[in-house]
Amino acid sequence: MLGPGTYTFCIALFAAIGTFLFGFDTGIATTTIAHPSWVEYMGHPSKGLTGAVVAVYIAGEAGGALLQTAIGDQLGRIRFMQLMCIIVTIGTVVQTASVNMGMFLGGRAIAGFAVGGMVSTVPIYLSEISAPHSRGLIGGISGCGISFGTMMSNWTGFGCSYIGYGDSQWRAPLGIQIPWGVIMFIGLATFMPNSPRQLIRHGKTEQARTQFIKIRRDLGSHEVNEEFALMRAQIEFEMEREIKSYKEIWRLYRHRALVSIAVQTMTSLTGVNVIQYYQTTLYKSLGITSHKILALSGVYGTCAFVSNCITTKWLTDQWGRRKMILTGLSGIIIIEIYAAIMQHEFQHTDNRVGKGFAILGIYLFVVCFYSMLNSTTWLYGAEVLPMALRSKIMGIAAASHFIVNVGITEAGPSAFATIHENYYYVFVGCSLFFLIMAYFYFPETRLKTLEEIAAAFGDKVMLVDERAVEVEHQKLETKRDEQAERRSSVRASRSSKV
């Protein structure tokens, strides 16, 4: 049997298939549009159409995130993710089988819709099944899934560049995505636990208690009773406040909603997606040839994944979300100024050493962003919200992330062609703005239960008396006795058969 932490860790790894698909399908566009065979097959698309490969995908992501806002609570975490698995499978099949640019863009939009809903749901799900002392690790795995997908897409594109010239060069990497939605759907339908908090919200208290006992194996008898009682009391209190409109959300939870939306918009305005999507364009501007461009993209993805894993494991829970966000934004401001200066000085010269320093700026950026912000922001945006609003506001927050991305990535090819490296300074200004906002308005959430986080925003946290804890203890003992009896009867049945 899996140990207390191992069980939740394994569940988180499986759930991260959803964010892996987001990272892979996002990253595969980088190498796909770099293949000369794709460019020729699609009729040498203009810069606007090349930008549309990215833009329609992100527009689809925004639509998927807003769908989560509309129906995420009604379906529940598991059912909603299953729906997204079906849609992403359709989208990846359409992309792989594309015979013209219109079909390719359609497949991108469908897949984007699915992963937009998925990437905003997985962090919610993982935050709701995590222990307070390990929520940075468990919830952060969703971000590691994104960076792993980015890394794999880049190396897959590089490997497939050695396939003989033709459409297999770009169809094969796209086709690799197809099975993963099916695998995740099967896991969600069989062994993945439901969120106890979501079950309480739906009035399924006994099921919630069963799932909570299953998930929180790290707690002793009294501790599990107390935490479940507190969790139930806080969720039921928030449900009694009868939030019927966004006006009520603004009145009761303005600070928490704005922080969640701001932290997602912030990540887009660091310029990470522009740099990731168009790094191949940046390498070309530095005089680097085709195969080397794809290899450098693979190294970019590897730096992203390794740095993301290191800090998720050893920093998010130990150091805290607030410090990581402040450090990440500060680092990005310095690095983007450095990258802009290096590209301005060396991209139109024959100075190979200087060009190496320009490329270093891109890698310094990816290490800083993925180590400090990638996992942290997706987790932080979910955990600061109360249960009653977690799906609704997180969907809007994710949509804001994607909508801002549509504008800045669609402008990417034209911006780099006209104002060149000065595009970086747009993101420097935006990052500085959010650094100031984070310093004054982003509280720390480390080591707090999702219910206790309310106090950091000045909201009421329910207290539970000993009688309520004792009631939960009696129900827990009854539940454990029933489970023990079932296990005994199963063992007896197996013995009699032997």
Buried (B, 14 or more C-beta within 10 A) or exposed (E): EEEBBEBBBEBBBBBBBBBBBBBBBBBBBBBBBBBEBBBEBBEEBEEEBBBBBBBBBBBBBBBBBBBBBEBBBEBBBBBBBBBBBEBBBBBBBBBBEBEEBEEBBBBBBBBBBBBBBBBBBBBBBBBBBBBBEBBBBBBBBBBBBBBBBBBBBBBBBBBBBEBEEEBEBBBBBBBBBBEBBEEBBEBBEEEBBBBBBBBBBBEBBEBBBBBBBBBBBBBEEEEBBBBBBBBBBBBBBBBEEEBEEEEEBEEBBEBBBBBBBBBBBBBBBBBBBBBBBBBBBBBBBBEBEBEEBBBBBBBBBBBBBBBBBEBBBEBBBEBBBBBBBBBBBBBBBEBBBBBBBBBBBBBEEEEEEBBEBBBBBBBBBBBBBBBBBBBBBBBBBBBBBBBBBBBBBBBBBBBBBBBBBBEBBBBBBEBBEEEBBEBBEBBBEBBBBBBEBBEEEBBEBBBBBBBBBBEBBEBEBBEBEEEBBEEBBEBBEEBEEEEEEEEEEEEEEEEEEE
